[in-house]
Amino acid sequence: MDLAIETRALSIDYGANGGRAGVFDLELAVAHGEVFGFLGPNGAGKTTTIRMLLDLLRPDSGEARVLGVPARAGGGDLRRRIGYLPGDLALFGTLSGHATLDLFTQLVDRPPVRRDEALDRLGFPRHALARKVKSYSTGMRQMIGITLALQHEPELLILDEPTTGLDPLVRDAFLALVRECRVRGQTVFLSSHVLDEVERCADRVGIICGGRLHEVARVDDLEHRKQRVVTLRFADGRRESFESDELPAALLARVTALRGDAALVDVEIRPLGLDAIFRRVVQEAAR
């Protein structure tokens, strides 16, 4: 497989007083042209992993290769090929939006071929580009950050919690842009804990917890697992929900037992979604 990101036994431990915190023995393989969702609770190691991929943090052991180049050796040439949105985005408050976009264009030394499209699709008010960034709302700053990552059409996008502060319509526009990046052949590494967003745009997901990768799967495979969530509503007001992979006949017997004397009003059967799978993996990791 032609890989955009590859890690082998990548580890960093910055725990204190005998405790362990960091990332341990991480084995990742992200193909060129895919959208990979990197999921985990707060403190799981998502941002630490990203910083090692970008050589902003040096691992204690193991190796990371990005776009075929060792992360530690890539330098500025490698970074020009990457679009990065940090989770703790900090911009120069005294610069205007327009000056901010131009500054980063000069830093990567690549033309901003997708700047106008990104701003328009996200609905950023063009007149606000003349204002200083310190006057922007959180959502406006995030839209500038997304545009900075996208504008030079990088081969690889690394996005850390990219929808922070965005309203639902802007979020939808952002996810559409991510899906279009895949069509253009770009790779997207999307770190998030907003599970429904990842489910809407990712090809595969990896779930990290406690600094260790616990599951990697295709989103399609997760959606087609046999497990279903069944929700029953009865005339007496009761609601019963349970997970089941039983055949219809066995399921009917279970519904009948739960029903008692009350009439069954409604039945909802849906696949076990990414949210439930995520919770299960995190709970098992905690145990």
C-alpha positions in Angstrom: 0.0 0.0 0.0 1.2 3.5 -0.9 1.2 5.3 2.4 0.9 9.0 3.3 1.5 8.4 7.0 3.3 5.4 8.6 4.4 4.9 12.2 6.3 2.0 13.6 6.3 1.5 17.4 6.1 5.3 17.9 6.3 6.1 21.5 6.7 9.0 23.9 6.3 8.9 27.7 6.1 12.2 29.6 4.5 10.7 32.7 5.8 11.8 36.1 6.2 10.1 39.5 5.9 6.6 38.0 2.8 7.3 36.0 2.5 6.8 32.2 1.2 9.5 29.9 1.9 9.9 26.2 1.7 7.5 23.2 2.9 4.0 23.2 3.9 1.6 20.4 1.7 3.3 17.8 1.4 1.5 14.5 -0.5 3.6 11.9 -0.8 3.2 8.1 -2.8 5.9 6.3 -3.0 5.5 2.5 -2.7 8.3 0.0 -6.0 9.7 -0.9 -8.0 8.5 2.1 -9.8 10.4 4.9 -8.6 8.8 8.2 -10.5 9.7 11.4 -8.4 9.6 14.5 -10.7 9.3 17.5 -10.2 9.4 21.2 -11.3 11.0 24.4 -9.6 14.1 25.7 -6.1 13.3 26.8 -6.0 10.1 24.7 -2.8 11.1 22.7 -4.4 12.5 19.5 -2.6 15.8 19.6 0.7 14.3 20.9 0.6 11.9 17.8 0.1 14.8 15.5 2.9 16.8 17.0 5.3 13.8 16.4 4.1 13.5 12.8 5.0 17.1 12.3 8.3 16.9 14.2 7.0 19.4 16.7 7.7 16.8 19.4 10.4 14.2 19.2 9.5 10.6 20.2 11.5 8.5 22.7 11.5 5.6 20.3 10.0 4.4 17.0 9.6 6.0 13.7 7.2 8.2 11.8 7.2 8.7 8.0 5.1 11.3 6.4 4.6 11.4 2.6 7.4 8.9 2.3 9.9 11.0 4.3 11.1 10.5 7.9 9.3 13.2 10.0 12.6 14.1 11.6 14.4 14.7 8.3 11.6 16.4 6.3 12.2 20.0 7.3 10.6 22.9 5.4 10.3 20.9 2.1 8.0 18.4 3.8 6.0 21.0 5.6 5.2 22.8 2.4 3.4 19.7 1.3 1.2 19.6 4.4 -1.8 21.7 5.5 -2.0 21.8 9.3 -4.8 23.1 11.6 -3.8 22.9 15.3 -6.3 22.3 18.0 -5.0 25.3 19.9 -5.0 27.7 16.9 -3.3 30.9 17.7 -3.1 33.8 15.2 -1.5 37.2 15.2 -4.3 39.4 16.6 -2.9 42.6 15.2 -2.8 41.4 11.6 -5.9 41.6 9.4 -7.4 38.5 8.1 -6.1 39.2 4.6 -2.5 39.9 5.9 -2.7 36.6 7.9 -3.6 34.6 4.8 -0.8 36.3 2.8 1.8 35.7 5.5 1.2 32.0 5.5 1.3 31.9 1.7 4.8 33.4 1.9 5.8 30.9 4.5 4.9 27.8 2.5 5.9 29.5 -0.8 3.0 28.0 -2.7 0.2 29.9 -4.4 -3.1 30.1 -2.5 -5.1 28.4 -5.3 -8.0 27.4 -3.1 -8.2 30.4 -0.8 -11.2 32.1 -2.5 -13.1 28.8 -2.8 -12.5 27.9 0.9 -13.6 31.3 2.1 -16.7 31.3 0.0 -17.7 27.7 0.8 -17.3 28.4 4.6 -19.3 31.6 4.3 -16.6 33.9 5.6 -17.7 37.5 5.2 -15.1 39.0 2.7 -15.4 42.5 4.2 -14.1 41.2 7.5 -10.8 40.3 5.9 -9.8 44.0 6.3 -10.4 43.8 10.1 -7.8 42.7 12.7 -8.0 39.1 13.7 -8.4 40.0 17.4 -11.9 41.3 16.5 -13.0 38.0 15.1 -15.3 35.5 16.8 -14.1 32.0 17.6 -15.9 30.6 14.6 -14.3 33.3 12.3 -10.8 32.5 13.5 -11.5 28.8 12.9 -12.6 29.5 9.4 -9.4 31.4 8.8 -7.4 28.5 10.2 -9.2 26.0 7.9 -8.5 28.3 4.9 -4.8 28.5 5.9 -4.6 24.7 5.9 -6.5 24.3 2.5 -5.4 27.3 0.5 -2.2 25.9 -1.0 -3.8 22.6 -1.9 -1.4 20.4 0.1 -0.9 16.7 -0.5 -1.7 16.0 3.1 -4.1 17.7 5.5 -3.6 17.2 9.3 -6.6 18.7 11.1 -6.8 18.7 14.9 -10.4 19.3 16.2 -11.2 21.4 13.1 -14.9 22.1 13.8 -14.3 23.9 17.1 -16.5 26.9 17.3 -18.3 26.4 14.0 -22.0 26.6 13.7 -23.9 23.6 12.1 -24.1 25.1 8.6 -20.4 25.9 8.5 -19.6 22.4 9.8 -21.6 20.9 6.9 -19.6 23.1 4.5 -16.3 22.0 6.0 -17.2 18.3 5.8 -18.1 18.7 2.1 -14.7 20.3 1.5 -13.0 17.3 3.3 -14.9 14.9 1.1 -13.8 16.8 -2.0 -10.2 16.7 -0.9 -10.5 12.9 -1.2 -11.8 13.3 -4.7 -8.8 15.5 -5.6 -6.5 12.8 -4.3 -5.5 14.5 -1.1 -5.0 12.7 2.1 -6.8 13.9 5.3 -5.8 13.0 8.8 -8.7 14.2 10.9 -8.4 14.1 14.7 -11.7 14.6 16.5 -14.1 13.5 19.3 -17.2 14.6 17.3 -18.1 11.2 16.1 -21.0 11.9 13.8 -18.8 14.3 11.8 -16.1 11.6 11.3 -18.7 9.1 10.3 -19.9 11.4 7.6 -16.6 11.9 5.9 -14.0 9.3 6.9 -13.0 6.1 5.0 -11.4 4.5 8.1 -11.2 5.3 11.7 -8.6 4.6 14.4 -9.6 4.8 18.1 -6.9 5.7 20.6 -7.3 5.6 24.3 -4.7 5.9 27.1 -2.0 6.5 24.4 -2.6 3.1 22.7 -4.4 2.4 19.5 -7.2 0.0 20.2 -9.1 -0.4 16.9 -8.7 0.5 13.2 -11.6 -0.2 10.9 -13.4 0.9 7.8 -16.5 3.0 8.5 -18.4 0.9 6.1 -17.5 -2.3 8.0 -18.6 -0.7 11.3 -21.9 0.2 9.8 -22.5 -3.3 8.5 -21.8 -5.2 11.7 -24.6 -7.5 12.8 -25.1 -5.7 16.1 -28.2 -3.5 16.1 -29.8 -1.2 18.6 -33.5 -1.9 19.1 -35.8 0.7 20.7 -39.3 -0.2 21.7 -42.1 2.2 22.7 -45.2 0.9 24.5 -48.7 2.3 25.0 -48.1 2.7 28.8 -45.2 5.1 28.0 -42.4 2.8 28.6 -39.3 2.8 26.3 -36.9 -0.1 26.2 -33.6 -0.2 24.3 -31.2 -3.0 23.9 -28.4 -4.3 21.6 -29.1 -7.5 19.6 -27.7 -9.6 16.9 -30.5 -12.2 17.2 -32.5 -13.5 14.3 -36.0 -12.1 13.8 -37.8 -15.0 15.5 -35.7 -14.8 18.6 -36.0 -11.0 18.6 -39.8 -11.2 18.4 -39.9 -13.5 21.5 -37.8 -11.0 23.4 -40.1 -8.1 22.4 -43.1 -10.1 23.5 -41.6 -10.7 26.9 -40.8 -7.0 27.4 -44.3 -6.0 26.2 -46.3 -7.5 29.1 -49.9 -6.2 28.9 -49.0 -3.0 27.1 -49.5 -2.6 23.4 -46.4 -2.1 21.3 -46.6 1.4 19.6 -43.3 1.7 17.8 -40.1 -0.2 17.0 -36.9 1.3 15.8 -34.0 -0.9 14.7 -30.7 0.8 13.7 -27.1 -0.3 13.3 -24.7 0.1 16.2 -23.2 3.4 15.2 -19.7 4.8 15.6 -20.7 6.5 18.9 -21.6 3.2 20.6 -18.5 1.4 19.2 -16.3 4.3 20.4 -17.9 4.1 23.9 -17.4 0.4 24.1 -13.7 0.6 23.1 -13.0 3.3 25.6 -14.7 1.5 28.4 -12.9 -1.7 27.6 -9.6 0.2 27.5 -10.3 1.7 30.9 -10.9 -1.7 32.4 
